[in-house]
Amino acid sequence: MQSDGSGDFVIDVPANGDYILTISYSGCNPKKFAISTMNVPEELAKDNYKPTFGIEGVIMAKAFPSINYSVLQQPLARIVYTPNGKKFDDEEGYTNQMLAELTKIREAENVLMNNFTSN
């Protein structure tokens, strides 16, 4: 699937499965998201329930030399059905852990950029 000019897209994720959505662009680090459509109550599924969840702020960037991007091999977020809200949402603890890892990457990139521009 290809996004529109703003980077937006919509996908239909089949019910009762676990999936990895990978967003990629040539020459850039791919981004992965784990999506589980398991545990949706049967009564909702029968009513043509169309769950939605927005994934925003995905920036595609080329890798900098000497930066460790290995954390990007893992999904950046896990999206699951939450019965209390009857919606799909991210697992907050996991997302926060991944955001901390992404902050480390950003800090390493900033150090590299500062070193490059100050020489």
Secondary structure, DSSP 8 states (H G I E B T S, - for coil): ----TTS-------SS-EEEEEE--TTB--EEEEEE-TT--HHHHHTT-------------B--TT---GGGGS-SEEEEEETTTTEEEE-HHHHHHHHHHHHHHHHHHHHHHHHHHH-
